[in-house]
Amino acid sequence: MPKPQAKAERKTRIQSQNEEIILDAALEVFSAYGYRGGTIDQIAARCGLSKPNLLYYFRRKDDIYKAVLERTLADWLEPLRSLDPAADPVAELGRYISAKLDLTFERPAASRLFANEILHGAPHVARFLKGPLKELVEAKALMIRRWVAEGKLRPVDATHFIFAIWAVTQHYADFAVQVEAITGTPDRERVRRAVLDILLAGITPGSS
């Protein structure tokens, strides 16, 4: 019995690896060509799998696209979910902003894919936006409002402050061509310092 169990575990691991390879390839294809322009053939060619092999893991293009979006949202929202209400607010929000910038620079295609989905009316994630995402933002906005009420932050519209974090951090992926045309390849740490200074100055008590 131990040998078949080890074999099953090995198969599961290989399947997981192949799914990640497929999703990485799909991210590049969909971020470049959009949902309508991207094809299963392009994804298969990019990840080095045959089309029948790819379809063993995902039956339809729609399934692949949704899986890419779900992975993107899970990665993006984990730093927001983990905001600690007991931590120093300015330091905690600074950590969140830094995490968002890391995701922007490490997976710019994910940001562009999501932006394209939103620009087309969010047909695949509208339910998520109005449900789980709205609930998460409301919970974290309430946390920020509590910090403000306790005098730990300057008064700020909490929901729009979260929007501002998303807009500024994702700008460096969504508008990378524009940024590079003006500044050349951006210095990651310089960007981090500038963004932290700009966003945190408006909420730090005693700052002018």
N, C-alpha and C positions, 0 to 999 in steps of 0.2 A: 504493500500500500504506500509506503513512503515515496517510492520512485514515481508513480503516477502523479502524486501530489506535487512533487518538485517540477514535473513536466508541465502541469497545469499552471503553476505559478510562473514558469518561464514563458509560457505562451501568453499569459496575461501581461507580463512585462513587455514583451515584444509588441503586442497589440497597442499598448499604451504609447510606446515609443513611436510606432508608425502613425498613430493618430496625431501625435504632436508634430511629426514631420509633415503630415498632410495639412494640418491647420497652419503651420508656419508658411508653407507654400501658398495656401489659399489666401492668407493675409496679404502676401505680396501681390498676388493676382488681383484680388478684389480691391485693394487700395489703389492699384494702378488703373484698373478698367471698370470698377464699379460692379455692382451685382449683375446687371444686365450684360455688361461687356465681358465679364470673366466667364470662362468655360471650364468644365471638368477636364477636358483635354489639356488645357493650359496648366491646370493644377497638377495633373498627373505627370506631365513633362517636367515641371519644375521640381517636383519632389522625387522623381526617378522611379515612380511606380507605374505599372500598367493600369489602364483605365478599369479593367475588371477587378484588379486588386484593390484599387482605390474604392470602388463601389462596394466592396466587401465591408468596408468600414463605415461608409456613408452612402445611403441609397440614392440621394438626390443632391443637386447643387444647393438647394434651399437648406438642406440639413447641414451642409458644410458651412454655409454662410452664417447660419444661426449659431453654430458652435463657435465660430471665430468671434462673433459679437459677444457671446456669453463669456468666453475666456477673457476678452478685452475688458468687459465690464467688471468681472470678478477681480482682475488684477488692479484696475483703477480704483475700485471702491474699497478694497481692503484697507489702505491707509486711512481713509475717511472713517470707516467703521471702527478702527482701532484708536481713534482719538480718546485720550484718557481724561475724564472729567476731574480727576484728582491731581493731575499734573499742572505745572505752570502753564497758563494759557498761551502766552507768547511763544514759549519754547515749543509747546506741543503743536501749535499752528505752523510754526517754522519748520518743524519736522515733517508735517504733512505737505507743505509747499515743496520742500526739498524732495520728498518721495515722488510727488507728481512730476517734478522736473526730471528726475531720474527716469521715470517711465516714458516721458516725452522724448528724451534723447536716446534711450535704449530701444524703444519700439515706436518710432515715428509713424510707421505705416499703420499701426493700430489707431492712432489719433486721426489720421486722414480717413481711414475706413469709417470710423464712427461719425466724423464730420459729414462725410458723404451720405451716410444713412440718415442723419438728421436733416440735411438739406433736401432730401427726397421725401420728407414727411414722416420719417421713422416708421415705415411700414412693418418692419420686423421687430421693433422694440417698443412700440407705442404703449403696449400694455405694461411693460416693465417700467417705463418712464412714469406712468400715471399711478403705478402701484408701489413696488418695492423701492424704487429710487426716490419717489416723493416722500415716502415714509422715512427713509434714511436721512434725507436732507432736512426734513422737519425735526427729527430727533437731534441732529447735530446743530441745527440753528437754535433749538431750545437750549442746548448746552452753552452755546456762545452767548445767548441772552442772559443766562445765569451768571456767566463770568462777568458780563457787563454790569449786572445788578449788584454783584459783589465788589465792584470797583477794580476788578482785575484787568479789565479791558476798557478802552474808551468806547463811548456809544457808537454803534454801527448797526446797519441793517444786516442781520446775520445771514439771511438767505442770499442776499445780493453780494455779500462778502464771499460766500462760497462760490457763487457764479464768477466773481472776479478772479478767484484763484484758478478756476478751470480755464477761463478765457486767456489769462496771461500765460499760464504754464503751457497750454496746448498750442498757443500761437507759434512756438518755436518748432513745432512739427507741421502744423497745418499751413503755415506761411514760411516754411524753411527757405524756399527759393528767394522770397523777398528779403528775409533776414540776411541770407548769405550774399545777396546782391549789394546790400548796404554795408555790411560789416565784415564780409568774408566768412570763413568758417568760424562760428561763434565759440568763444572761450567758455567752456561749460561752467567753470567756477566763477568767472566774471558775471555770467548770466545769473547764476544762483545768488550771488551777493546783491546784484541790482534788484532782482525780483523780490528777494526777502526785504531789502530796505524799503522798496516802494510799497509793498503790501502790508508789512508789519508797522510801518511808521504811523499809519492812520488808526491803529488800534492799541498801540502801546501807551499806557498811562504815563503822563509827563513828557511825552515826545511833542515836539513843536513842528 
